[in-house]
Each structure stands twice: as C-alpha cells, then as structure tokens.
Amino acid sequence: MQSFFTLLPDADMSAETENVRRGSSRVVQYKWWMQIALFTMFVLSGQSAATMLGRLYFNKGGKSKWMATLVQTAGFPIMFPLILMYLPSKTPSKQQITKKPSWTTLVILYMFLGVFLAVMCMLYTFGLNFLPVSTFSLICASQLAFNAFFSYFLNKQKFTPYIANSLVLLSFSSALLVFQSDSEQTAKTSKSKYIIGFVCTVAASAGYALMLSTTQFAFQKILKSQSYKVVYDMIVYQNLVASVAIVVGLFASGEWKDIGDEMNGYESGKVSYIMNLIWTAISWQIFSIGCVGLIFEVSSLFSNVISTLGIPIVPVLAVVFFHEKMNGLKVIAMLLAIWGFASYIYQHYLDDLKEKEKARIANRQVDLTEI
C-alpha cells in the first residue's frame, strides 16, 4: 500500500509536466502563426503600395528608369534600428551553436545576391514601363512556376495535391488579368518596346524565382542561424550592394543630369515627387521584410505564393485611386487568388496537425519510459 501511494505524486507530476509541455507547445504554435500573419501583411501591403506608387511615378511624368529601380532597394537604412535592437524570436537550441560562415563567404554571398537583385529590379522596371498592366501581371505570375521548379531542386520542396492546387489557382488568377482591355496603353507602346518589355519581364520572373530559392538555400546551408538578425542582415547587405550597383548605373548612363528637370516637370510638384520616391522605397523595404521573413520561417515557395496572391489586389486598388473600371474578370481573379491561398494555408494546417500528433506520441513514449 505504501508503494502504491508513493507512486501517486509521480503520476501527478507526470500529468502536470505533460500539461506544461502542451501549453508551451501551443504558445509556440500561436506565436509562429502570428509571425506568419505579420509577414504576410508586410508582403501584401508593401508590394501593393510600392506598385501603385511606381505606377504613379510614371503617370505623373517620371521618366528615369534608373531612379525607379533605385527606390526598390535604397530604403535599407530603415533596417538599422532592427539590427541594433533585434531580439531572437526563437528559443535557443543546439542549432544555434554552429560555426559561423567566414567573412569571405558572407561577402561573396551578399555581393552575388545584391548584384542579382539590381539586375532583377532593372528588368522589372523595363517591363513595368513598356507593358500593359495586365500583361505585366500575367508574366509576373509565371515566377511562381519558376520558383516551384527551382525549389524542387535547390530546396527539396515537397508537393502535395493542396500545394499543386494552390499553384494552379494563383497562376490562373493572375492569368485572367491579361484579358482586360489595355488597348490604349498598347497603342502607345511600339512593337519593339513591347518585345523588350516582354523579354525583360520573363527574365526577371525567372531570375527572381531563382533568387528566392537561393536565399532559402543560404539560410539552410550557409547562415544556419535561428536568429532574426540573419534576416535583417540579408536585407540590408543585399540591398546595399544592389543600391551601389544601381547608383553606378545611374551616373554611367547620364540620367542623373535630367533628375532636376524631371523633378521640376513633375505634374504634382517637387514635394510630391520626393515623397513618392521616399514612400516607394519604404514600401519596398516593408515588402522585403515580409518576403525574406517568410523564406526564413517557411520556404521560398510560400513567400512567392503570398506575393502572387497580391498581384490581383493591384487592379482593385487602381479602381479606388486611379479610377479605373472594375470588371468581372478582376473579381474572379481575386476570388481564385483567395481560394489558392486558402488551399496552401490548409496544407500547412494539416502539416501542423501531423507535427502535434508526433509530439504527443513522443511525449507518451517518454512518460512510459519514466514509469
């Protein structure tokens, strides 16, 4: 009898320990989903605002392609406070105790990604300037297919029916935008410029997809850190190198000489011109935080899915701010995008349930071993 009662406190302690484990696991899961929601909001809001401001820049008389490219990367100084004040958001683990990459490796990595980013931004600028909005959106959606291809080989991305369904729906949602009427803008664009814009946008989409997969590969195989400092470092150094490369191009092309005249001739005035550039730069940095954060937490493919989800949002915003017409195709594109996004999120929900079940089985085995 005495031995039986002496076992009761151990049983109570075991139950209490299991409850604590479950509670802490739920907190971690809720925190993770909150982080994903925050990064998703950054991607959608930053991308939409930056694209709208970029369109406004050209509509109001902006002509410098190098300046339009520079604002996509020049907002990195707003990241400095985050680097100085960052707090690791993950519980320290054995994975953090790893050998840091050498300075040579880091310099080569950031130089490569920075120059690559500068080239991609310039190609996208040409596409945005020469192509109709709907055609540009259609080609940009192709980066999801490119990313799926690169993720399969570089990141060992697994595909499930729900993920495949999400990719198809998101691609179709953006593809529908090509059937909009852009005849006025097409008439203003020469055939040669149209071809140049098409080729540049396809190349940029493929290159951007490769850069996302390479970024995920760098997090997993080179940086190997659980701290968000590597996310901020990646954004700052990559954008710093890209900005230097673009500034060199700006002066080498001679476009810097026309910036003063462009500012004076801007339809909304000098202050509006400067504010447009500043807020475009800030919007792109908000997008970068969300994009790189999603790569760090989930995968490059998931980050691209969120980015593609935002493509149909731009035409809706154009209705509000640029007074463009809203039609059925835009509504259908939005609904398909939401459906595709929900399909991808549902797959992650299923994965989360599997992880919880594995954790429960592991905890039960530990408890049985202790007994």
VEXVO-380904 format. One record per residue (C-alpha): residue in three letters; x, y, z; residue number from 1. Coordinates in Angstrom, 3 decimals, decimal comma, always signed. Layout:
PT rest       px       py       pz  nr
PT  Ala        X        Y        Z NUM
...
END
This chain:
PT rest       px       py       pz  nr
PT  Met   +0,000   +0,000   +0,000   1
PT  Gln   +2,809   +2,355   +0,848   2
PT  Ser   +4,472   +1,775   -2,510   3
PT  Phe   +1,182   +2,454   -4,296   4
PT  Phe   +0,664   +5,838   -2,623   5
PT  Thr   +4,253   +6,851   -3,199   6
PT  Leu   +3,603   +6,484   -6,909   7
PT  Leu   +0,687   +8,928   -6,869   8
PT  Pro   +2,822  +12,098   -6,580   9
PT  Asp   +4,933  +10,880   -9,514  10
PT  Ala   +1,794  +10,363  -11,560  11
PT  Asp   +0,563  +13,849  -10,661  12
PT  Met   +3,934  +15,343  -11,556  13
PT  Ser   +3,926  +13,469  -14,866  14
PT  Ala   +0,455  +14,805  -15,719  15
PT  Glu   +1,447  +18,291  -14,700  16
PT  Thr   +4,612  +18,112  -16,798  17
PT  Glu   +2,618  +16,956  -19,828  18
PT  Asn   +0,169  +19,848  -19,383  19
PT  Val   +3,062  +22,311  -19,211  20
PT  Arg   +4,546  +20,826  -22,379  21
PT  Arg   +1,240  +21,106  -24,200  22
PT  Gly   +0,737  +24,677  -23,024  23
PT  Ser   +4,207  +25,783  -24,098  24
PT  Ser   +3,773  +23,993  -27,439  25
PT  Arg   +0,513  +25,858  -28,077  26
PT  Val   +2,139  +29,196  -27,250  27
PT  Val   +4,951  +28,463  -29,696  28
PT  Gln   +2,462  +27,492  -32,392  29
PT  Tyr   +0,308  +30,600  -31,862  30
PT  Lys   +3,393  +32,785  -31,902  31
PT  Trp   +4,552  +31,186  -35,148  32
PT  Trp   +1,193  +31,742  -36,852  33
PT  Met   +1,154  +35,359  -35,657  34
PT  Gln   +4,589  +35,883  -37,189  35
PT  Ile   +3,441  +34,352  -40,482  36
PT  Ala   +0,346  +36,596  -40,481  37
PT  Leu   +2,516  +39,668  -39,839  38
PT  Phe   +4,977  +38,819  -42,602  39
PT  Thr   +2,074  +38,103  -44,975  40
PT  Met   +0,602  +41,532  -44,229  41
PT  Phe   +4,004  +43,126  -44,903  42
PT  Val   +4,287  +41,378  -48,286  43
PT  Leu   +0,767  +42,241  -49,453  44
PT  Ser   +0,719  +45,840  -48,207  45
PT  Gly   +4,304  +46,642  -49,217  46
PT  Gln   +4,009  +45,123  -52,689  47
PT  Ser   +0,649  +46,759  -53,423  48
PT  Ala   +1,696  +50,204  -52,178  49
PT  Ala   +5,058  +50,093  -53,965  50
PT  Thr   +3,499  +49,002  -57,261  51
PT  Met   +0,842  +51,719  -57,080  52
PT  Leu   +3,424  +54,400  -56,252  53
PT  Gly   +5,648  +53,152  -59,062  54
PT  Arg   +2,733  +53,455  -61,485  55
PT  Leu   +2,005  +56,942  -60,139  56
PT  Tyr   +5,643  +57,934  -60,714  57
PT  Phe   +5,424  +57,208  -64,443  58
PT  Asn   +1,877  +58,575  -64,782  59
PT  Lys   +2,844  +61,950  -63,326  60
PT  Gly   +5,842  +62,476  -65,565  61
PT  Gly   +8,637  +60,353  -64,087  62
PT  Lys  +10,947  +59,056  -66,806  63
PT  Ser  +14,167  +57,843  -65,169  64
PT  Lys  +14,325  +54,061  -65,239  65
PT  Trp  +17,408  +54,081  -63,019  66
PT  Met  +15,636  +56,184  -60,381  67
PT  Ala  +12,581  +53,914  -60,499  68
PT  Thr  +14,952  +50,977  -59,990  69
PT  Leu  +16,951  +52,637  -57,201  70
PT  Val  +13,923  +53,209  -54,956  71
PT  Gln  +13,302  +49,459  -54,939  72
PT  Thr  +16,489  +48,898  -52,920  73
PT  Ala  +17,531  +52,255  -51,395  74
PT  Gly  +15,262  +52,080  -48,345  75
PT  Phe  +17,506  +49,676  -46,437  76
PT  Pro  +18,681  +52,275  -43,826  77
PT  Ile  +15,323  +51,918  -42,053  78
PT  Met  +16,514  +48,417  -41,098  79
PT  Phe  +19,429  +49,665  -38,962  80
PT  Pro  +17,369  +50,060  -35,750  81
PT  Leu  +16,127  +46,477  -36,127  82
PT  Ile  +19,675  +45,165  -36,443  83
PT  Leu  +20,776  +47,057  -33,328  84
PT  Met  +17,689  +46,266  -31,259  85
PT  Tyr  +16,739  +42,805  -32,538  86
PT  Leu  +15,686  +40,128  -30,088  87
PT  Pro  +15,889  +36,452  -31,067  88
PT  Ser  +12,327  +35,263  -31,515  89
PT  Lys  +13,133  +31,580  -31,247  90
PT  Thr  +14,104  +29,550  -28,222  91
PT  Pro  +17,866  +28,898  -28,167  92
PT  Ser  +18,688  +25,424  -29,374  93
PT  Lys  +21,630  +23,292  -30,354  94
PT  Gln  +21,209  +24,503  -33,935  95
PT  Gln  +22,372  +27,951  -32,846  96
PT  Ile  +25,682  +26,570  -31,612  97
PT  Thr  +27,189  +26,192  -35,061  98
PT  Lys  +30,272  +27,524  -36,730  99
PT  Lys  +29,581  +30,879  -38,337 100
PT  Pro  +30,466  +31,284  -42,026 101
PT  Ser  +33,657  +33,155  -42,803 102
PT  Trp  +33,683  +36,812  -43,830 103
PT  Thr  +34,800  +35,774  -47,312 104
PT  Thr  +31,777  +33,511  -47,682 105
PT  Leu  +29,415  +36,228  -46,464 106
PT  Val  +30,915  +38,864  -48,777 107
PT  Ile  +30,606  +36,572  -51,797 108
PT  Leu  +27,027  +35,649  -50,828 109
PT  Tyr  +25,825  +39,234  -50,323 110
PT  Met  +27,686  +40,503  -53,398 111
PT  Phe  +26,107  +37,824  -55,573 112
PT  Leu  +22,575  +38,355  -54,242 113
PT  Gly  +22,938  +42,157  -54,314 114
PT  Val  +24,106  +42,379  -57,930 115
PT  Phe  +21,480  +39,800  -58,883 116
PT  Leu  +18,798  +41,901  -57,180 117
PT  Ala  +19,926  +45,056  -59,007 118
PT  Val  +19,618  +43,297  -62,363 119
PT  Met  +16,166  +41,925  -61,489 120
PT  Cys  +14,906  +45,350  -60,384 121
PT  Met  +16,065  +46,957  -63,632 122
PT  Leu  +14,426  +44,233  -65,721 123
PT  Tyr  +11,159  +44,658  -63,825 124
PT  Thr  +11,338  +48,431  -64,356 125
PT  Phe  +11,614  +47,954  -68,127 126
PT  Gly   +8,679  +45,552  -68,079 127
PT  Leu   +6,506  +47,877  -65,988 128
PT  Asn   +7,300  +50,801  -68,290 129
PT  Phe   +6,783  +49,037  -71,634 130
PT  Leu   +3,987  +46,516  -70,986 131
PT  Pro   +0,274  +46,877  -70,234 132
PT  Val   -0,626  +46,258  -66,604 133
PT  Ser   -2,497  +43,027  -67,326 134
PT  Thr   +0,295  +41,535  -69,451 135
PT  Phe   +2,898  +42,535  -66,884 136
PT  Ser   +0,855  +40,880  -64,114 137
PT  Leu   +0,432  +37,697  -66,163 138
PT  Ile   +4,173  +37,335  -66,752 139
PT  Cys   +4,972  +38,150  -63,122 140
PT  Ala   +2,691  +35,298  -62,082 141
PT  Ser   +4,943  +32,924  -64,025 142
PT  Gln   +7,601  +33,398  -61,338 143
PT  Leu   +5,549  +31,019  -59,188 144
PT  Ala   +6,106  +28,205  -61,694 145
PT  Phe   +9,808  +29,091  -61,980 146
PT  Asn  +10,086  +29,120  -58,196 147
PT  Ala   +8,406  +25,724  -57,902 148
PT  Phe  +10,963  +24,347  -60,372 149
PT  Phe  +13,982  +25,813  -58,567 150
PT  Ser  +12,626  +24,908  -55,114 151
PT  Tyr  +12,275  +21,279  -56,148 152
PT  Phe  +15,983  +21,008  -56,980 153
PT  Leu  +17,592  +23,527  -54,594 154
PT  Asn  +15,358  +23,263  -51,521 155
PT  Lys  +13,884  +19,752  -51,895 156
PT  Gln  +10,371  +21,189  -51,827 157
PT  Lys   +7,673  +18,534  -51,458 158
PT  Phe   +4,486  +18,896  -53,493 159
PT  Thr   +1,071  +17,756  -52,277 160
PT  Pro   -2,315  +17,975  -54,017 161
PT  Tyr   -3,220  +21,062  -51,970 162
PT  Ile   +0,032  +22,838  -52,868 163
PT  Ala   -0,373  +21,926  -56,557 164
PT  Asn   -3,962  +23,179  -56,433 165
PT  Ser   -2,746  +26,433  -54,882 166
PT  Leu   -0,114  +26,964  -57,588 167
PT  Val   -2,632  +26,371  -60,379 168
PT  Leu   -5,294  +28,662  -58,887 169
PT  Leu   -2,872  +31,505  -58,154 170
PT  Ser   -1,407  +31,270  -61,665 171
PT  Phe   -4,862  +31,320  -63,250 172
PT  Ser   -5,984  +34,228  -61,064 173
PT  Ser   -3,199  +36,387  -62,445 174
PT  Ala   -3,530  +34,962  -65,973 175
PT  Leu   -7,131  +36,211  -66,139 176
PT  Leu   -5,865  +39,775  -65,908 177
PT  Val   -4,433  +39,517  -69,415 178
PT  Phe   -7,967  +39,585  -70,834 179
PT  Gln   -8,541  +43,111  -69,553 180
PT  Ser   -8,789  +45,911  -72,072 181
PT  Asp   -5,427  +47,651  -72,246 182
PT  Ser   -5,809  +48,787  -75,836 183
PT  Glu   -4,988  +52,440  -75,090 184
PT  Gln   -1,674  +51,659  -73,463 185
PT  Thr   -0,837  +49,026  -76,074 186
PT  Ala   -1,424  +51,551  -78,850 187
PT  Lys   +1,040  +53,943  -77,211 188
PT  Thr   +3,735  +51,248  -76,979 189
PT  Ser   +5,760  +50,379  -80,080 190
PT  Lys   +6,199  +46,750  -81,087 191
PT  Ser   +9,929  +46,813  -80,349 192
PT  Lys   +9,390  +48,202  -76,831 193
PT  Tyr   +6,634  +45,657  -76,247 194
PT  Ile   +9,008  +42,803  -77,137 195
PT  Ile  +11,745  +44,269  -74,950 196
PT  Gly   +9,317  +44,595  -72,045 197
PT  Phe   +8,089  +41,036  -72,541 198
PT  Val  +11,589  +39,517  -72,631 199
PT  Cys  +12,760  +41,593  -69,650 200
PT  Thr   +9,761  +40,618  -67,524 201
PT  Val  +10,131  +36,892  -68,314 202
PT  Ala  +13,839  +37,048  -67,478 203
PT  Ala  +13,120  +38,989  -64,280 204
PT  Ser  +10,451  +36,491  -63,195 205
PT  Ala  +12,787  +33,539  -63,697 206
PT  Gly  +15,674  +35,368  -62,039 207
PT  Tyr  +13,599  +36,494  -59,063 208
PT  Ala  +12,348  +32,942  -58,520 209
PT  Leu  +15,936  +31,680  -58,589 210
PT  Met  +16,972  +34,382  -56,112 211
PT  Leu  +14,232  +33,353  -53,673 212
PT  Ser  +15,296  +29,712  -53,797 213
PT  Thr  +18,951  +30,742  -53,432 214
PT  Thr  +18,054  +32,840  -50,370 215
PT  Gln  +16,360  +29,855  -48,733 216
PT  Phe  +19,388  +27,701  -49,621 217
PT  Ala  +21,666  +30,307  -47,980 218
PT  Phe  +19,591  +30,277  -44,769 219
PT  Gln  +19,654  +26,489  -44,578 220
PT  Lys  +23,173  +25,623  -45,736 221
PT  Ile  +25,362  +28,699  -45,149 222
PT  Leu  +23,988  +31,002  -42,434 223
PT  Lys  +22,410  +28,224  -40,314 224
PT  Ser  +21,050  +30,559  -37,657 225
PT  Gln  +17,800  +30,625  -35,689 226
PT  Ser  +18,045  +34,382  -35,042 227
PT  Tyr  +16,139  +37,020  -36,991 228
PT  Lys  +19,358  +39,029  -37,176 229
PT  Val  +20,327  +36,977  -40,241 230
PT  Val  +17,060  +38,105  -41,884 231
PT  Tyr  +17,840  +41,774  -41,265 232
PT  Asp  +21,470  +41,304  -42,324 233
PT  Met  +20,343  +39,626  -45,527 234
PT  Ile  +18,003  +42,513  -46,400 235
PT  Val  +20,467  +45,297  -45,535 236
PT  Tyr  +23,615  +43,955  -47,174 237
PT  Gln  +21,817  +42,636  -50,227 238
PT  Asn  +20,047  +45,962  -50,793 239
PT  Leu  +23,221  +47,920  -50,044 240
PT  Val  +25,150  +46,124  -52,778 241
PT  Ala  +22,210  +46,450  -55,164 242
PT  Ser  +21,868  +50,189  -54,456 243
PT  Val  +25,580  +50,806  -55,095 244
PT  Ala  +25,350  +48,932  -58,407 245
PT  Ile  +22,255  +50,912  -59,445 246
PT  Val  +23,819  +54,263  -58,479 247
PT  Val  +26,835  +53,396  -60,626 248
PT  Gly  +24,453  +52,675  -63,495 249
PT  Leu  +22,576  +55,937  -62,853 250
PT  Phe  +25,757  +58,018  -63,206 251
PT  Ala  +27,200  +55,913  -66,022 252
PT  Ser  +24,023  +56,321  -68,099 253
PT  Gly  +23,959  +60,097  -67,603 254
PT  Glu  +20,339  +60,058  -66,368 255
PT  Trp  +21,376  +61,849  -63,176 256
PT  Lys  +21,703  +65,052  -65,222 257
PT  Asp  +17,975  +65,006  -66,022 258
PT  Ile  +16,709  +64,406  -62,469 259
PT  Gly  +16,421  +68,149  -61,742 260
PT  Asp  +14,350  +68,791  -64,875 261
PT  Glu  +12,239  +65,705  -64,124 262
PT  Met  +11,516  +66,976  -60,617 263
PT  Asn  +10,570  +70,441  -61,904 264
PT  Gly   +8,318  +68,969  -64,574 265
PT  Tyr   +6,554  +66,531  -62,270 266
PT  Glu   +2,819  +67,171  -62,508 267
PT  Ser   +2,164  +67,110  -58,762 268
PT  Gly   +5,161  +69,275  -57,841 269
PT  Lys   +8,592  +68,787  -56,294 270
PT  Val   +7,348  +67,809  -52,830 271
PT  Ser   +5,072  +65,152  -54,290 272
PT  Tyr   +7,960  +63,860  -56,422 273
PT  Ile  +10,243  +63,464  -53,400 274
PT  Met   +7,517  +61,949  -51,224 275
PT  Asn   +6,672  +59,457  -53,960 276
PT  Leu  +10,274  +58,246  -54,079 277
PT  Ile  +10,599  +58,095  -50,282 278
PT  Trp   +7,408  +56,141  -49,690 279
PT  Thr   +8,105  +53,832  -52,621 280
PT  Ala  +11,474  +52,978  -51,045 281
PT  Ile   +9,868  +52,394  -47,643 282
PT  Ser   +7,120  +50,230  -49,166 283
PT  Trp   +9,642  +48,017  -50,927 284
PT  Gln  +11,569  +47,545  -47,674 285
PT  Ile   +8,377  +46,521  -45,880 286
PT  Phe   +7,828  +44,025  -48,674 287
PT  Ser  +11,419  +42,765  -48,288 288
PT  Ile  +10,989  +42,193  -44,549 289
PT  Gly   +7,873  +40,114  -45,173 290
PT  Cys   +9,309  +38,255  -48,152 291
PT  Val  +12,623  +37,280  -46,532 292
PT  Gly  +10,867  +36,585  -43,216 293
PT  Leu   +8,535  +34,085  -44,909 294
PT  Ile  +11,502  +32,402  -46,592 295
PT  Phe  +13,223  +32,165  -43,209 296
PT  Glu  +10,175  +30,763  -41,394 297
PT  Val   +8,550  +28,641  -44,124 298
PT  Ser  +10,004  +28,449  -47,637 299
PT  Ser  +10,738  +30,478  -50,756 300
PT  Leu   +7,730  +28,883  -52,472 301
PT  Phe   +5,372  +30,004  -49,704 302
PT  Ser   +6,822  +33,520  -49,888 303
PT  Asn   +6,189  +33,549  -53,625 304
PT  Val   +2,641  +32,253  -53,126 305
PT  Ile   +1,902  +35,234  -50,872 306
PT  Ser   +3,500  +37,600  -53,395 307
PT  Thr   +1,388  +36,133  -56,218 308
PT  Leu   -1,700  +36,459  -54,030 309
PT  Gly   -1,101  +40,213  -54,032 310
PT  Ile   -0,989  +40,584  -57,829 311
PT  Pro   -4,812  +40,771  -58,302 312
PT  Ile   -5,013  +43,288  -55,435 313
PT  Val   -3,288  +45,985  -57,508 314
PT  Pro   -6,108  +46,278  -60,108 315
PT  Val   -8,622  +46,681  -57,263 316
PT  Leu   -6,534  +49,460  -55,727 317
PT  Ala   -6,262  +51,031  -59,174 318
PT  Val  -10,056  +51,288  -59,226 319
PT  Val  -10,009  +53,240  -55,961 320
PT  Phe   -7,007  +55,517  -56,529 321
PT  Phe   -6,660  +55,760  -60,326 322
PT  His  -10,420  +55,487  -61,053 323
PT  Glu  -10,004  +52,553  -63,394 324
PT  Lys  -13,020  +50,429  -64,231 325
PT  Met  -13,812  +47,296  -62,208 326
PT  Asn  -14,977  +44,286  -64,196 327
PT  Gly  -15,934  +40,683  -63,596 328
PT  Leu  -12,503  +39,334  -64,510 329
PT  Lys  -10,848  +41,269  -61,708 330
PT  Val  -13,400  +39,968  -59,207 331
PT  Ile  -12,918  +36,365  -60,392 332
PT  Ala   -9,134  +36,805  -60,241 333
PT  Met   -9,406  +37,976  -56,649 334
PT  Leu  -11,613  +35,027  -55,658 335
PT  Leu   -9,282  +32,497  -57,310 336
PT  Ala   -6,301  +34,073  -55,557 337
PT  Ile   -8,020  +33,805  -52,173 338
PT  Trp   -9,013  +30,202  -52,915 339
PT  Gly   -5,439  +29,305  -53,877 340
PT  Phe   -4,069  +30,987  -50,778 341
PT  Ala   -6,560  +29,122  -48,557 342
PT  Ser   -5,527  +25,836  -50,173 343
PT  Tyr   -1,869  +26,452  -49,348 344
PT  Ile   -2,652  +27,520  -45,781 345
PT  Tyr   -4,808  +24,405  -45,312 346
PT  Gln   -1,835  +22,236  -46,270 347
PT  His   +0,250  +23,940  -43,592 348
PT  Tyr   -2,610  +23,378  -41,138 349
PT  Leu   -2,527  +19,649  -41,936 350
PT  Asp   +1,254  +19,617  -41,511 351
PT  Asp   +0,828  +21,359  -38,165 352
PT  Leu   -1,634  +18,678  -37,010 353
PT  Lys   +0,830  +15,940  -38,001 354
PT  Glu   +3,616  +17,632  -36,042 355
PT  Lys   +1,374  +17,899  -32,976 356
PT  Glu   +0,460  +14,211  -33,232 357
PT  Lys   +4,130  +13,237  -33,489 358
PT  Ala   +4,908  +15,376  -30,441 359
PT  Arg   +2,113  +13,703  -28,450 360
PT  Ile   +3,354  +10,232  -29,344 361
PT  Ala   +6,907  +11,200  -28,400 362
PT  Asn   +5,736  +12,612  -25,049 363
PT  Arg   +3,758   +9,460  -24,271 364
PT  Gln   +6,781   +7,286  -25,034 365
PT  Val   +8,914   +9,419  -22,702 366
PT  Asp   +6,306   +9,168  -19,921 367
PT  Leu   +6,044   +5,373  -20,305 368
PT  Thr   +9,837   +5,088  -20,177 369
PT  Glu   +9,975   +7,150  -16,971 370
PT  Ile   +7,290   +4,981  -15,343 371
END
